[in-house]
Amino acid sequence: MTGFLFELSFFLAAPVWLLMIFAPGWRWTERLAASPLTVIPILAVYLALAIPVLPELWAAVSSPDIDTFRELMALANGAGAVWAQVIAWDLLLGQWMYREARRLGLSPLLMGPLLILTILLSPLGLLVFLGLRAVKKPVPVPA
């Protein structure tokens, strides 16, 4: 069951990512990307994985050290819970990047690969995006 939930967390996020990458101008993509509720199903998976290892999870976050975290990650549910958390936060980050890119008028041809980079290595994707954002002026919205 843990393996299924681990995989499910990504598959729940994938449709939103696919829309932001391949249908960035579609109005339903914009509406979906504007909603933080997209992560609710992923957070449900997180809870299903985290609750059985709550004492170990609490120990790892309340008094963090590398050995306690390593012990949590050695548990299938612990690793799965951390993965679901990463998937949820990455999705929220991707949604923010998508909306900011639209506001700034960044090309979908630029943002598609950048969103893929963010799916795979979100810290690098965020750094590249923040660099682009720093040099790009917002596109004026007609009144």
C-alpha positions as CSV (number, residue, x, y, z in Angstrom):
1,M,0.0,0.0,0.0
2,T,2.8,2.4,0.8
3,G,4.3,2.0,-2.7
4,F,1.0,2.7,-4.2
5,L,0.5,5.9,-2.1
6,F,4.0,7.0,-2.9
7,E,3.3,6.8,-6.7
8,L,-0.2,8.2,-6.3
9,S,1.1,11.5,-4.8
10,F,2.9,12.3,-8.1
11,F,0.0,11.2,-10.3
12,L,-2.4,13.5,-8.4
13,A,-0.1,16.4,-9.1
14,A,0.7,15.5,-12.7
15,P,-2.5,16.8,-14.4
16,V,-2.0,20.3,-13.0
17,W,1.7,20.3,-14.1
18,L,0.7,19.0,-17.6
19,L,-1.9,21.8,-18.0
20,M,0.5,24.5,-16.9
21,I,3.2,23.2,-19.4
22,F,1.1,22.2,-22.4
23,A,-2.1,24.3,-22.1
24,P,-0.8,27.5,-20.4
25,G,-3.3,29.8,-22.1
26,W,-6.4,27.7,-21.4
27,R,-8.8,29.5,-18.9
28,W,-9.3,26.3,-16.9
29,T,-5.5,26.0,-16.5
30,E,-5.4,29.6,-15.1
31,R,-8.3,28.8,-12.7
32,L,-6.7,25.6,-11.5
33,A,-3.3,27.1,-11.0
34,A,-4.9,29.9,-9.0
35,S,-6.3,27.4,-6.5
36,P,-4.3,26.1,-3.5
37,L,-6.9,23.3,-3.3
38,T,-5.0,21.4,-5.9
39,V,-2.8,20.0,-3.1
40,I,-5.6,18.7,-0.9
41,P,-5.6,15.2,-2.5
42,I,-1.8,15.0,-2.2
43,L,-2.0,16.1,1.5
44,A,-4.6,13.3,2.1
45,V,-1.9,10.9,0.8
46,Y,0.6,12.6,3.1
47,L,-1.7,12.0,6.1
48,A,-2.2,8.4,5.2
49,L,1.5,7.9,5.1
50,A,2.5,10.1,8.0
51,I,0.0,9.0,10.6
52,P,1.5,5.5,11.1
53,V,4.9,7.0,11.7
54,L,3.8,10.1,13.5
55,P,6.1,9.6,16.5
56,E,9.2,9.2,14.3
57,L,8.0,12.1,12.1
58,W,7.5,14.3,15.1
59,A,11.0,13.4,16.4
60,A,12.6,14.3,13.1
61,V,10.9,17.7,12.8
62,S,10.8,18.8,16.4
63,S,14.4,18.3,17.1
64,P,16.0,17.9,13.7
65,D,19.3,16.2,13.3
66,I,20.7,14.1,10.5
67,D,20.5,10.8,12.3
68,T,16.8,11.2,13.3
69,F,15.9,12.2,9.8
70,R,17.8,9.3,8.4
71,E,15.9,7.0,10.7
72,L,12.6,8.5,9.5
73,M,13.6,8.1,5.9
74,A,14.5,4.4,6.5
75,L,10.8,3.7,7.1
76,A,8.8,3.3,4.0
77,N,5.9,5.4,5.3
78,G,8.4,8.1,6.5
79,A,10.0,8.3,3.1
80,G,6.6,8.3,1.4
81,A,5.3,11.0,3.7
82,V,8.3,13.2,3.0
83,W,7.9,12.5,-0.8
84,A,4.2,13.5,-0.7
85,Q,5.1,16.7,1.2
86,V,7.7,17.5,-1.5
87,I,5.2,16.9,-4.3
88,A,2.6,19.1,-2.6
89,W,5.0,22.0,-2.0
90,D,6.6,21.7,-5.5
91,L,3.1,21.9,-7.0
92,L,2.3,25.0,-5.0
93,L,5.6,26.5,-6.1
94,G,5.0,25.6,-9.7
95,Q,1.5,27.2,-9.6
96,W,3.0,30.4,-8.2
97,M,5.7,30.4,-10.9
98,Y,3.1,29.8,-13.6
99,R,1.0,32.7,-12.4
100,E,4.0,35.0,-12.0
101,A,5.2,34.1,-15.5
102,R,1.8,35.0,-16.9
103,R,1.8,38.3,-15.0
104,L,5.2,39.1,-16.3
105,G,4.4,38.0,-19.8
106,L,7.1,35.3,-19.9
107,S,6.8,33.0,-22.9
108,P,5.2,29.6,-22.4
109,L,8.0,28.2,-24.6
110,L,10.4,29.4,-21.9
111,M,8.2,28.4,-18.9
112,G,7.4,24.9,-20.1
113,P,11.0,23.6,-19.8
114,L,11.5,25.7,-16.6
115,L,8.4,24.1,-15.1
116,I,9.8,20.6,-16.0
117,L,13.0,21.5,-14.3
118,T,11.0,22.6,-11.3
119,I,9.2,19.2,-11.2
120,L,12.5,17.4,-11.2
121,L,14.8,19.7,-9.2
122,S,12.6,22.5,-7.7
123,P,15.4,24.4,-6.0
124,L,17.2,24.9,-9.4
125,G,14.0,25.7,-11.2
126,L,13.1,28.3,-8.5
127,L,16.6,29.9,-8.7
128,V,16.4,30.2,-12.5
129,F,12.8,31.6,-12.3
130,L,13.8,34.1,-9.6
131,G,16.7,35.3,-11.8
132,L,14.3,35.7,-14.8
133,R,11.8,37.5,-12.5
134,A,14.4,39.9,-11.3
135,V,15.2,41.1,-14.8
136,K,11.7,41.0,-16.3
137,K,9.3,44.0,-16.0
138,P,5.6,43.2,-15.6
139,V,3.5,43.5,-18.7
140,P,1.0,46.4,-18.3
141,V,-2.6,45.3,-18.0
142,P,-4.9,47.4,-20.2
143,A,-7.5,49.2,-18.2
